[in-house]
Amino acid sequence: MNKKTIAILVPIFVVLIASLFASNYPDILEILTINYNFDNKAKITPLLFTNYSFPFINNQHLSTFCSGITGLFILDFLHKVMNKTIKFFTN
């Protein structure tokens, strides 16, 4: 196995394992909005990553896993764009 394959498979494996432990309970930001009644003022907008999952996938674990993989791709893309931008302005 070459390094590129390992660099792709390890993050996917980590997301797969981490998605099994994803919590259904609200995080601290959600708890604060509930405690200070900001949730009543919030607008409901349809989002792709509602509750860290895809709403159109019925299996909760698969939905969370796919959301995590999509997040990895987004982070990789942002990392590459920022890296190229920094190299462009520093040269």
C-alpha positions in Angstrom: 0.0 0.0 0.0 1.4 3.4 -0.9 1.3 6.5 1.2 -1.4 8.2 -0.8 -3.8 5.3 -0.3 -3.1 5.2 3.4 -3.6 9.0 3.6 -7.0 8.5 2.1 -8.1 5.4 4.0 -7.1 6.4 7.5 -9.3 9.6 7.7 -12.2 7.6 6.3 -11.7 4.9 8.8 -11.5 7.5 11.6 -14.8 9.1 10.5 -16.4 5.7 10.3 -15.5 4.9 13.9 -16.2 8.4 15.2 -19.7 8.4 13.5 -20.7 5.5 15.7 -20.1 7.6 18.8 -21.9 10.7 17.5 -24.2 12.0 20.1 -27.9 12.8 19.7 -27.7 15.3 22.5 -27.3 19.0 21.8 -23.8 20.5 22.0 -23.0 23.5 24.2 -23.9 26.1 21.6 -27.4 24.6 21.3 -27.7 24.4 25.1 -26.8 28.1 25.4 -29.3 29.1 22.8 -32.0 27.2 24.6 -31.1 28.6 28.0 -31.0 32.2 26.8 -34.1 31.8 24.6 -32.3 32.5 21.4 -33.9 29.5 19.9 -37.3 31.2 19.8 -35.8 34.0 17.6 -34.0 31.7 15.2 -35.2 31.3 11.7 -35.7 27.8 10.5 -33.7 27.2 7.4 -33.3 23.9 5.5 -29.7 22.9 5.8 -27.8 20.0 4.3 -26.0 19.1 7.6 -28.9 19.3 10.0 -27.8 17.6 13.2 -24.5 16.5 11.6 -26.3 14.2 9.1 -28.0 14.1 5.8 -31.8 14.4 6.1 -32.4 12.3 3.0 -30.6 9.2 4.2 -32.8 7.1 6.5 -30.1 5.1 8.3 -28.7 7.3 11.1 -25.2 5.8 11.2 -24.8 5.9 7.4 -26.1 9.4 7.3 -23.6 10.6 10.0 -20.8 8.8 8.2 -21.6 10.4 4.9 -21.8 13.8 6.5 -18.4 13.2 8.1 -16.8 12.1 4.8 -18.3 15.2 3.1 -16.8 17.3 5.8 -13.4 15.8 5.2 -13.7 16.6 1.5 -14.7 20.2 2.3 -11.8 20.6 4.7 -9.4 19.1 2.2 -10.6 21.5 -0.5 -10.4 24.5 1.9 -6.9 23.5 2.9 -5.7 23.3 -0.7 -7.3 26.6 -1.6 -5.7 28.3 1.4 -2.3 26.7 0.8 -2.3 27.9 -2.9 -3.5 31.4 -1.9 -0.7 31.7 0.7 1.9 30.5 -1.8 0.6 32.9 -4.4 0.9 35.9 -2.1 4.3 34.9 -0.5 6.1 34.4 -3.8 
